[in-house]
Amino acid sequence: MLKKTLLAIIGLALAVSAPLHATTRATDYPGSVTLLMEIPGVQSDLGLSPAQITQINSLRRDLKSRSQALLKSPAVGSTGLTPDQRLFALIDGNNARALALLTPPQFARFSEIQNQILSYSMLISPQIQKQIRLTYRQRASVEALRVRGLEFVSEINRSYGSGAVSHKNRVDILRDYRMRQAEEMKALLTPAQRNAFAALCGKPLPKS
């Protein structure tokens, strides 16, 4: 259930009401890392201190507030950046500040946890692609799935904005789509590459 919920939230975190095309980018951190860091089981596994948790919670609240403001005013700003570019920049900056709070061992473990929870959706990560040695054709196929997914999420969010889809339905639709997308990406891998990805997930996260 945790994995299904977080896969849906990735879509919510990365989507805006306008279509997403070439202005988007692949990243090693597909969604909000503070969302993962707020999970009690993740905090316990990482051994986060009370001070770290307080700072992470603050970053999460800031991201939520600023992203909501951006979604309410999606017009191109004075910087000339499109809404999706501005949202991605906001998420990237927030992620960088959160990751900077971790010690080197915590950072390494967080990467494993992210791979576990987001599963084969992590194939959009340039770093993961390099580590498991995706071929040029495989990378092209993953990119096509990534862009198609962004366009699907954008369409669902437009339906939500118009009132045609409820918030609960939106989460359910995105959850199911992300699970299917992860399976499509998994199907692109050889058995050896699947084993290589499994090795990047580390020890299983304790069930909470």
Backbone as CSV, one residue per row, in Angstrom:
resi,resn,N_x,N_y,N_z,CA_x,CA_y,CA_z,C_x,C_y,C_z
1,MET,0.828,-1.209,0.000,0.000,0.000,0.000,0.860,1.257,0.000
2,LEU,1.958,1.226,0.770,2.847,2.390,0.827,3.390,2.715,-0.547
3,LYS,3.872,1.693,-1.256,4.434,1.915,-2.578,3.374,2.465,-3.537
4,LYS,2.160,1.906,-3.479,1.096,2.364,-4.365,0.752,3.822,-4.103
5,THR,0.666,4.192,-2.831,0.327,5.568,-2.480,1.387,6.538,-2.954
6,LEU,2.651,6.192,-2.743,3.732,7.103,-3.110,3.891,7.217,-4.616
7,LEU,3.641,6.143,-5.342,3.693,6.229,-6.795,2.641,7.199,-7.309
8,ALA,1.492,7.227,-6.675,0.457,8.176,-7.072,0.874,9.594,-6.742
9,ILE,1.481,9.783,-5.578,1.856,11.126,-5.154,2.941,11.703,-6.034
10,ILE,3.779,10.863,-6.618,4.778,11.366,-7.567,4.072,12.145,-8.660
11,GLY,2.992,11.548,-9.169,2.251,12.217,-10.227,1.672,13.530,-9.770
12,LEU,1.137,13.560,-8.571,0.555,14.787,-8.048,1.631,15.848,-7.835
13,ALA,2.790,15.428,-7.383,3.855,16.381,-7.084,4.463,16.977,-8.341
14,LEU,4.479,16.217,-9.422,5.173,16.679,-10.621,4.248,17.260,-11.684
15,ALA,2.954,17.286,-11.423,2.030,17.702,-12.465,1.539,19.127,-12.292
16,VAL,1.302,19.785,-13.421,0.657,21.088,-13.437,-0.498,21.006,-14.422
17,SER,-1.290,22.058,-14.498,-2.476,21.991,-15.350,-2.146,22.099,-16.825
18,ALA,-1.007,22.685,-17.168,-0.616,22.812,-18.568,0.074,21.540,-19.037
19,PRO,0.078,21.264,-20.365,0.756,20.075,-20.874,2.248,20.131,-20.573
20,LEU,2.829,18.961,-20.345,4.256,18.881,-20.086,4.932,18.225,-21.284
21,HIS,5.862,18.911,-21.884,6.524,18.374,-23.065,8.039,18.385,-22.880
22,ALA,8.757,18.945,-23.804,10.216,18.875,-23.779,10.839,19.711,-22.665
23,THR,10.047,20.554,-22.026,10.609,21.397,-20.976,10.854,20.613,-19.688
24,THR,10.320,19.389,-19.591,10.534,18.586,-18.401,11.887,17.882,-18.502
25,ARG,12.336,17.285,-17.388,13.619,16.622,-17.395,13.575,15.354,-16.568
26,ALA,14.440,14.411,-16.927,14.590,13.227,-16.099,15.455,13.620,-14.908
27,THR,15.280,12.933,-13.794,16.001,13.294,-12.587,16.248,12.062,-11.730
28,ASP,17.258,12.150,-10.872,17.530,11.061,-9.945,16.558,11.061,-8.774
29,TYR,15.763,12.128,-8.647,14.781,12.245,-7.561,13.448,12.657,-8.171
30,PRO,12.636,11.661,-8.606,11.408,11.935,-9.367,10.353,12.769,-8.653
31,GLY,10.310,12.716,-7.338,9.291,13.462,-6.609,9.899,14.237,-5.462
32,SER,9.099,14.519,-4.467,9.561,15.235,-3.282,10.230,14.256,-2.324
33,VAL,11.534,14.452,-2.071,12.220,13.542,-1.151,11.757,13.754,0.282
34,THR,11.266,14.956,0.596,10.784,15.179,1.959,9.537,14.352,2.236
35,LEU,8.770,14.042,1.192,7.590,13.198,1.381,8.005,11.812,1.846
36,LEU,9.091,11.293,1.278,9.598,9.999,1.718,10.208,10.098,3.110
37,MET,10.917,11.197,3.360,11.591,11.360,4.641,10.621,11.579,5.802
38,GLU,9.394,11.951,5.502,8.403,12.165,6.560,7.771,10.859,7.045
39,ILE,7.967,9.769,6.319,7.402,8.484,6.713,8.124,7.993,7.972
40,PRO,7.395,7.697,9.047,8.039,7.272,10.300,9.019,6.118,10.129
41,GLY,8.643,5.113,9.336,9.531,3.975,9.127,10.829,4.365,8.446
42,VAL,10.748,5.319,7.530,11.950,5.798,6.843,12.818,6.592,7.805
43,GLN,12.185,7.437,8.605,12.931,8.223,9.591,13.674,7.321,10.565
44,SER,12.997,6.264,11.005,13.610,5.327,11.941,14.763,4.581,11.298
45,ASP,14.557,4.125,10.063,15.596,3.377,9.366,16.831,4.241,9.130
46,LEU,16.617,5.509,8.783,17.733,6.419,8.539,18.387,6.891,9.837
47,GLY,17.661,6.774,10.941,18.183,7.275,12.207,18.228,8.791,12.244
48,LEU,17.180,9.426,11.718,17.148,10.885,11.692,17.035,11.442,13.108
49,SER,17.740,12.522,13.362,17.683,13.181,14.662,16.448,14.062,14.734
50,PRO,16.032,14.458,15.943,14.890,15.377,16.065,15.116,16.673,15.275
51,ALA,16.333,17.173,15.267,16.624,18.407,14.533,16.445,18.196,13.032
52,GLN,16.902,17.065,12.529,16.736,16.768,11.098,15.259,16.657,10.746
53,ILE,14.501,15.973,11.591,13.072,15.796,11.331,12.353,17.140,11.311
54,THR,12.704,18.009,12.241,12.088,19.339,12.291,12.373,20.110,11.005
55,GLN,13.603,20.055,10.525,13.968,20.773,9.301,13.291,20.167,8.076
56,ILE,13.185,18.851,8.035,12.528,18.180,6.917,11.044,18.525,6.880
57,ASN,10.399,18.535,8.033,8.982,18.908,8.094,8.769,20.336,7.615
58,SER,9.696,21.213,7.970,9.608,22.608,7.549,9.750,22.720,6.034
59,LEU,10.673,21.966,5.474,10.872,21.989,4.019,9.642,21.446,3.302
60,ARG,9.037,20.422,3.868,7.846,19.844,3.242,6.693,20.842,3.243
61,ARG,6.508,21.539,4.351,5.440,22.541,4.413,5.700,23.673,3.424
62,ASP,6.957,24.070,3.305,7.312,25.147,2.375,7.040,24.732,0.935
63,LEU,7.400,23.500,0.586,7.159,23.015,-0.770,5.665,22.967,-1.068
64,LYS,4.891,22.481,-0.124,3.446,22.397,-0.327,2.845,23.779,-0.544
65,SER,3.229,24.736,0.281,2.690,26.083,0.179,3.060,26.744,-1.151
66,ARG,4.327,26.651,-1.514,4.795,27.326,-2.730,4.289,26.642,-3.989
67,SER,4.174,25.309,-3.974,3.669,24.613,-5.156,2.184,24.892,-5.356
68,GLN,1.435,24.984,-4.256,0.014,25.301,-4.366,-0.175,26.705,-4.937
69,ALA,0.662,27.642,-4.502,0.582,29.007,-5.025,0.898,29.026,-6.511
70,LEU,1.864,28.220,-6.930,2.236,28.159,-8.340,1.107,27.572,-9.176
71,LEU,0.464,26.542,-8.668,-0.609,25.904,-9.410,-1.831,26.809,-9.548
72,LYS,-1.991,27.735,-8.597,-3.108,28.673,-8.675,-2.842,29.786,-9.676
73,SER,-1.564,30.028,-9.963,-1.185,31.072,-10.927,-0.178,30.489,-11.907
74,PRO,-0.640,29.633,-12.819,0.270,28.902,-13.694,0.805,29.680,-14.904
75,ALA,0.481,30.952,-15.029,0.935,31.712,-16.188,2.456,31.838,-16.195
76,VAL,3.031,31.979,-17.379,4.477,32.166,-17.513,4.874,33.453,-16.818
77,GLY,5.869,33.379,-15.943,6.279,34.542,-15.161,7.297,35.412,-15.872
78,SER,7.807,36.386,-15.154,8.765,37.329,-15.723,10.078,36.658,-16.112
79,THR,10.371,35.496,-15.517,11.600,34.777,-15.838,11.520,34.107,-17.207
80,GLY,10.323,33.980,-17.746,10.143,33.315,-19.029,10.028,31.808,-18.914
81,LEU,10.088,31.287,-17.693,9.975,29.851,-17.493,8.513,29.416,-17.559
82,THR,8.288,28.252,-18.125,6.942,27.700,-18.184,6.545,27.221,-16.787
83,PRO,5.254,26.992,-16.553,4.822,26.522,-15.227,5.511,25.240,-14.792
84,ASP,5.656,24.280,-15.722,6.291,23.024,-15.337,7.765,23.230,-15.004
85,GLN,8.449,24.115,-15.724,9.849,24.407,-15.413,9.979,25.029,-14.020
86,ARG,9.058,25.925,-13.696,9.105,26.574,-12.382,8.821,25.572,-11.270
87,LEU,7.878,24.654,-11.518,7.557,23.655,-10.505,8.721,22.694,-10.312
88,PHE,9.332,22.250,-11.406,10.471,21.354,-11.300,11.633,22.030,-10.576
89,ALA,11.864,23.309,-10.871,12.935,24.035,-10.197,12.658,24.130,-8.698
90,LEU,11.389,24.344,-8.349,10.996,24.425,-6.945,11.244,23.090,-6.245
91,ILE,10.830,21.994,-6.878,11.025,20.668,-6.293,12.511,20.337,-6.188
92,ASP,13.268,20.627,-7.242,14.698,20.335,-7.228,15.412,21.071,-6.105
93,GLY,15.094,22.351,-5.930,15.725,23.139,-4.880,15.373,22.618,-3.504
94,ASN,14.103,22.258,-3.323,13.647,21.726,-2.047,14.317,20.379,-1.763
95,ASN,14.420,19.543,-2.790,15.078,18.251,-2.627,16.542,18.415,-2.225
96,ALA,17.227,19.353,-2.878,18.644,19.568,-2.593,18.862,19.993,-1.142
97,ARG,17.981,20.850,-0.642,18.115,21.293,0.752,17.842,20.145,1.725
98,ALA,16.875,19.289,1.389,16.567,18.155,2.256,17.710,17.136,2.258
99,LEU,18.243,16.826,1.099,19.319,15.843,1.003,20.586,16.337,1.688
100,ALA,20.785,17.658,1.697,21.968,18.237,2.342,21.928,18.060,3.859
101,LEU,20.749,17.744,4.403,20.620,17.540,5.848,21.142,16.172,6.278
102,LEU,21.311,15.254,5.323,21.691,13.884,5.647,23.202,13.721,5.750
103,THR,23.611,12.809,6.617,25.014,12.418,6.675,25.296,11.514,5.476
104,PRO,26.560,11.294,5.101,26.860,10.403,3.970,26.228,9.014,4.093
105,PRO,26.284,8.344,5.269,25.620,7.036,5.378,24.101,7.144,5.217
106,GLN,23.499,8.203,5.761,22.056,8.394,5.618,21.692,8.637,4.152
107,PHE,22.512,9.391,3.471,22.261,9.678,2.054,22.295,8.393,1.232
108,ALA,23.304,7.547,1.487,23.418,6.289,0.753,22.209,5.393,1.017
109,ARG,21.790,5.332,2.271,20.640,4.499,2.617,19.354,5.072,2.043
110,PHE,19.217,6.402,2.035,18.021,7.005,1.464,17.881,6.638,-0.009
111,SER,18.991,6.607,-0.723,18.944,6.232,-2.141,18.404,4.822,-2.304
112,GLU,18.822,3.907,-1.421,18.309,2.543,-1.479,16.812,2.509,-1.188
113,ILE,16.389,3.259,-0.182,14.976,3.284,0.188,14.126,3.844,-0.949
114,GLN,14.611,4.905,-1.572,13.875,5.484,-2.700,13.721,4.458,-3.814
115,ASN,14.777,3.711,-4.105,14.702,2.674,-5.138,13.680,1.602,-4.766
116,GLN,13.649,1.235,-3.486,12.683,0.230,-3.035,11.247,0.701,-3.232
117,ILE,10.964,1.888,-2.740,9.589,2.376,-2.714,9.087,2.728,-4.101
118,LEU,9.922,3.374,-4.900,9.476,3.799,-6.228,9.681,2.717,-7.273
119,SER,10.399,1.666,-6.900,10.560,0.498,-7.754,11.085,0.872,-9.148
120,TYR,10.561,0.222,-10.170,11.113,0.410,-11.516,10.786,1.771,-12.118
121,SER,9.973,2.578,-11.444,9.794,3.960,-11.882,11.116,4.709,-11.802
122,MET,12.051,4.212,-10.973,13.354,4.843,-10.840,14.223,4.691,-12.085
123,LEU,13.750,3.940,-13.074,14.524,3.811,-14.309,14.614,5.129,-15.065
124,ILE,13.805,6.115,-14.691,13.941,7.422,-15.335,15.189,8.146,-14.835
125,SER,15.789,7.666,-13.753,16.973,8.294,-13.180,18.198,8.058,-14.065
126,PRO,18.866,9.121,-14.509,20.089,8.950,-15.307,21.148,8.126,-14.566
127,GLN,21.228,8.306,-13.262,22.212,7.567,-12.481,21.894,6.074,-12.463
128,ILE,20.619,5.742,-12.267,20.214,4.337,-12.276,20.449,3.723,-13.649
129,GLN,20.119,4.455,-14.693,20.324,3.959,-16.056,21.785,3.598,-16.288
130,LYS,22.677,4.429,-15.757,24.111,4.178,-15.913,24.549,2.983,-15.079
131,GLN,24.038,2.896,-13.850,24.468,1.831,-12.942,24.049,0.451,-13.416
132,ILE,22.872,0.337,-14.030,22.439,-0.986,-14.487,22.676,-1.170,-15.986
133,ARG,23.384,-0.209,-16.584,23.849,-0.306,-17.968,22.706,-0.464,-18.986
134,LEU,21.781,0.488,-18.960,20.740,0.485,-19.990,21.352,0.791,-21.345
135,THR,20.856,0.134,-22.366,21.311,0.424,-23.720,20.643,1.710,-24.220
136,TYR,21.144,2.210,-25.329,20.547,3.415,-25.914,19.063,3.174,-26.221
137,ARG,18.750,2.012,-26.754,17.354,1.709,-27.099,16.490,1.636,-25.847
138,GLN,17.006,1.037,-24.792,16.256,0.963,-23.539,16.019,2.358,-22.961
139,ARG,17.042,3.211,-22.989,16.880,4.576,-22.467,15.835,5.337,-23.260
140,ALA,15.821,5.135,-24.565,14.829,5.810,-25.408,13.419,5.326,-25.067
141,SER,13.270,4.046,-24.789,11.964,3.497,-24.442,11.493,4.016,-23.085
142,VAL,12.414,4.108,-22.132,12.074,4.655,-20.820,11.661,6.111,-20.949
143,GLU,12.376,6.870,-21.756,12.039,8.280,-21.937,10.659,8.445,-22.550
144,ALA,10.332,7.592,-23.513,9.006,7.664,-24.129,7.922,7.377,-23.095
145,LEU,8.147,6.408,-22.222,7.188,6.097,-21.166,7.089,7.238,-20.168
146,ARG,8.223,7.869,-19.872,8.232,8.984,-18.917,7.404,10.160,-19.437
147,VAL,7.637,10.542,-20.679,6.916,11.683,-21.258,5.437,11.365,-21.401
148,ARG,5.130,10.135,-21.819,3.724,9.733,-21.925,3.043,9.811,-20.562
149,GLY,3.774,9.428,-19.525,3.218,9.486,-18.179,2.940,10.913,-17.735
150,LEU,3.850,11.825,-18.038,3.642,13.222,-17.676,2.422,13.802,-18.371
151,GLU,2.246,13.437,-19.633,1.096,13.933,-20.381,-0.204,13.358,-19.819
152,PHE,-0.159,12.085,-19.401,-1.342,11.462,-18.804,-1.705,12.152,-17.493
153,VAL,-0.691,12.388,-16.662,-0.927,13.060,-15.386,-1.496,14.453,-15.617
154,SER,-0.955,15.159,-16.599,-1.457,16.493,-16.905,-2.929,16.451,-17.311
155,GLU,-3.286,15.441,-18.109,-4.681,15.298,-18.542,-5.601,15.040,-17.353
156,ILE,-5.158,14.174,-16.436,-5.975,13.863,-15.262,-6.124,15.091,-14.373
157,ASN,-5.068,15.872,-14.260,-5.151,17.078,-13.446,-6.058,18.138,-14.057
158,ARG,-6.100,18.205,-15.369,-7.040,19.124,-16.007,-8.476,18.676,-15.710
159,SER,-8.699,17.363,-15.738,-10.027,16.845,-15.413,-10.386,17.155,-13.967
160,TYR,-9.394,17.049,-13.083,-9.613,17.377,-11.674,-9.932,18.858,-11.519
161,GLY,-9.185,19.696,-12.240,-9.400,21.134,-12.147,-10.772,21.563,-12.642
162,SER,-11.301,20.823,-13.613,-12.616,21.164,-14.166,-13.751,20.566,-13.340
163,GLY,-13.403,19.730,-12.362,-14.432,19.105,-11.535,-14.935,17.779,-12.059
164,ALA,-14.362,17.315,-13.169,-14.816,16.058,-13.745,-14.308,14.852,-12.968
165,VAL,-13.218,15.039,-12.214,-12.617,13.961,-11.434,-12.415,14.448,-10.008
166,SER,-12.822,13.647,-9.026,-12.638,14.016,-7.622,-11.185,13.790,-7.207
167,HIS,-10.822,14.352,-6.058,-9.451,14.170,-5.568,-9.153,12.694,-5.339
168,LYS,-10.082,11.972,-4.723,-9.869,10.545,-4.461,-9.702,9.774,-5.754
169,ASN,-10.557,10.062,-6.736,-10.450,9.381,-8.012,-9.123,9.688,-8.694
170,ARG,-8.693,10.937,-8.576,-7.418,11.327,-9.180,-6.279,10.510,-8.576
171,VAL,-6.241,10.396,-7.251,-5.188,9.623,-6.591,-5.249,8.165,-7.030
172,ASP,-6.452,7.594,-7.081,-6.603,6.193,-7.483,-6.137,5.978,-8.921
173,ILE,-6.535,6.874,-9.808,-6.158,6.757,-11.219,-4.650,6.850,-11.380
174,LEU,-4.045,7.827,-10.711,-2.598,8.005,-10.826,-1.837,6.846,-10.200
175,ARG,-2.354,6.341,-9.089,-1.714,5.187,-8.445,-1.681,4.000,-9.393
176,ASP,-2.839,3.698,-9.979,-2.917,2.553,-10.877,-2.046,2.760,-12.108
177,TYR,-2.025,3.989,-12.614,-1.215,4.265,-13.801,0.265,4.092,-13.493
178,ARG,0.706,4.619,-12.355,2.121,4.519,-11.989,2.535,3.063,-11.789
179,MET,1.662,2.241,-11.246,1.979,0.832,-11.081,2.130,0.152,-12.445
180,ARG,1.235,0.474,-13.369,1.344,-0.103,-14.714,2.609,0.389,-15.409
181,GLN,2.906,1.669,-15.240,4.088,2.242,-15.880,5.367,1.580,-15.358
182,ALA,5.429,1.344,-14.047,6.599,0.686,-13.468,6.775,-0.712,-14.055
183,GLU,5.662,-1.417,-14.252,5.736,-2.756,-14.837,6.194,-2.695,-16.288
184,GLU,5.760,-1.671,-17.016,6.209,-1.510,-18.396,7.714,-1.271,-18.447
185,MET,8.213,-0.478,-17.509,9.650,-0.208,-17.469,10.420,-1.466,-17.074
186,LYS,9.887,-2.209,-16.136,10.524,-3.456,-15.721,10.666,-4.418,-16.899
187,ALA,9.637,-4.460,-17.742,9.639,-5.374,-18.881,10.740,-5.073,-19.888
188,LEU,11.296,-3.878,-19.824,12.363,-3.490,-20.747,13.715,-4.086,-20.352
189,LEU,13.830,-4.560,-19.117,15.118,-4.995,-18.588,15.397,-6.471,-18.843
190,THR,16.675,-6.778,-18.922,17.103,-8.173,-18.979,17.107,-8.725,-17.544
191,PRO,17.130,-10.039,-17.376,17.218,-10.598,-16.020,18.429,-10.062,-15.245
192,ALA,19.550,-9.916,-15.920,20.748,-9.407,-15.251,20.551,-7.970,-14.780
193,GLN,19.871,-7.163,-15.580,19.614,-5.772,-15.197,18.631,-5.699,-14.033
194,ARG,17.662,-6.588,-13.998,16.732,-6.617,-12.864,17.475,-6.975,-11.580
195,ASN,18.396,-7.905,-11.667,19.198,-8.256,-10.496,20.071,-7.080,-10.070
196,ALA,20.607,-6.367,-11.047,21.451,-5.212,-10.735,20.638,-4.128,-10.045
197,PHE,19.401,-3.934,-10.483,18.553,-2.932,-9.839,18.195,-3.376,-8.425
198,ALA,17.884,-4.651,-8.242,17.547,-5.164,-6.914,18.693,-4.922,-5.938
199,ALA,19.919,-5.027,-6.420,21.079,-4.808,-5.558,21.176,-3.359,-5.105
200,LEU,20.591,-2.442,-5.884,20.623,-1.016,-5.541,19.546,-0.654,-4.519
201,CYS,18.713,-1.620,-4.157,17.623,-1.359,-3.199,18.028,-1.654,-1.761
202,GLY,19.151,-2.322,-1.575,19.619,-2.600,-0.221,18.693,-3.515,0.566
203,LYS,18.859,-3.494,1.869,18.027,-4.345,2.729,16.592,-3.831,2.729
204,PRO,15.627,-4.726,2.860,14.213,-4.307,2.852,13.913,-3.331,3.997
205,LEU,13.096,-2.357,3.673,12.640,-1.402,4.697,11.688,-2.121,5.638
206,PRO,11.906,-2.054,6.942,11.000,-2.727,7.891,9.557,-2.266,7.695
207,LYS,8.632,-3.206,7.776,7.227,-2.858,7.636,6.749,-2.186,8.894
208,SER,5.971,-1.062,8.693,5.465,-0.340,9.851,4.026,-0.740,10.125
